[in-house]
Every structure is written in structure tokens, then in C-alpha cells.
Amino acid sequence: MRQGYFSWRSGIFCMVADEYKKFTDFKGNLKLMKSNSAIPLALSLGIMLLLVGYFFGFCTDDPFISFRYADNFAHGKGLVFNPGDRVEGYSNFLFVAIMSLFSCFGVSGIGMLMAAKAVGIASAIGLFFLFFYAIRRFEENSLFAAGGTLLLLASNILFALWTAGGMETGLFAFLLVASAICRSRELEKISFPFSSILSGLLSLTRPEGVLYYGVFFLASLVWYHRQSIPKKHYLMLSAKDALIFISIIGAFELWRIYYYHAVVSG
């Protein structure tokens, strides 16, 4: 019995380690983006960065709410807007947490805005690499499709505007696409659901991430059914998928109830 228990745990560990190794196969991923096929990526990144530079001065007052929460948290006053008044006046927990790290290193004032803009730009650059990787991986000889998609995104004025806006928009877009790509790979291999972790982070960035996870989850069920996978097997896979996501969101909700005495953002 004890031997079987350790064999089961060892099997799970080996499966997770194997899938993580495949997912972080940097040599294989970089090989996919070599030679002339990287020209559309470089061109689209250049266009996007030019537009972001043009709109770099754009800003609204919304980010400063997050900055206030982040600054108070970093200086031991709690995750609050006004010390002593526990009201959840934000809906972008992960972004606030990231900004609090900058505040811990002494970044403040206009520096926080520049840091937030840097997070947005870095997320946008990562998003372009994700799109390029996904199109080139799932559609062989798809240079035209990859180039066209990236150039359309790069020339989108609203995308550039909000990338430079200092809000969580870029981070949310990056995590959304990363979740979708990761899930598509998992469905190909029937592997450990890392996408559920990414979807959990997505939902901590913006609450509508929960809706996107629901779409991904239902799409997975449909895919399993159409692939004629035994019902018992895909229900087990789906249960593991949901359990990981619910654990992340559930832990956050329990903390929210304890800290703010509320189940939703105020």
C-alpha cells in the first residue's frame, strides 16, 4: 500500500516535470523564430513601439488608485487607500501586487507611472512573441498569416494607446493569450493543466478572467468529447483542471472576506 502510494506520487511528479520541460523548450521555440520568418515580428514590434512612443504621454487618473494601494501596502499600512479604512477600491489585484514591488524599492510619484508603463510595454512585447510563436507553430509555412496578424495588431491605435496608459490592460492581454496557447498545447498532449494556473493569474488581474476561463473549460470539454476520449478519463482531467483554478480563486476570495469583509470588490 505504502509502495503504491509513493509510486503514484512519483508518477505525478514525473508527468509534471516532463510537461514543464516541453513547455520551456527554449531551443525548440527559438528555432521556430529564426531566419527570415522573424522579419514580420521585428517590423511589427517597431511599428508598435513607435505608436506607443507617440502616445506615451497618455494617462488617466485610474492607475493612481492602484499606485496608492500599492504604496500603502509596501510601507506596511495595509492594502488600503486610506490607512485604517479597509475598502477594496481596486479590481486588479495582481497589477497592484506587482506595483507594490516597485514601491518596495523606493519607486514613487511619477516613477510609479513610468514603472506601470514599462510593465504594459513589456507585456505588449511578450504578447507579440506569443502570437508569432502560436501562428508559426500551429500553421506551418504561415509567414503571411503571422506577418499579417502582427502588423494588424501593431497598427491598432487603441492597443498602442492603452499599452502606454499605465494600466493592467497589457498584462491582462498577455496572460489571456498565454492561457489560450498553453491550453491548446495541453489538449494536443493531454497533459498537466498549467493553463489553469495562468487563468487564475488572469482572473486576479481582472475579474472578467473568470469568464474567459469558463469559455476555455467548456471548449476543452467539447474537444475531449469530439476526440472520443473515454468519458471517465476526460471528466478526471476536467476535474483536475477546475480544482487548480478554483484553489487559486478560492484562496483569494477567502482572503478578501477575511481582510475586507466582502465577497466582491467595493
Buried (B, 14 or more C-beta within 10 A) or exposed (E): EEEEEEEEEEEEEEEEEEBEEEBEEEEEBEEBBEEEBBEBBEBBBEBBBEBBEEBBEBBEEEBBBBBBBBBBBBEEEBBBBEEEEBEBBBBBBBBBBBBBEBBEEEBBEEBBBBBBBEBBBBBBBBBBBBBBBBBBBEEEEBBEBBBBBBBEBBEBEEBBBBBBBBBBBBBBBBBBBBBBBBBBBBBEEEBBBBBBBBBBBBBBBBBEBBEBBEEBBEBBBEBBEEEEBEEEEBEEBBEEBBEBBBEBBEEBBEEBEEEBEEEEBE
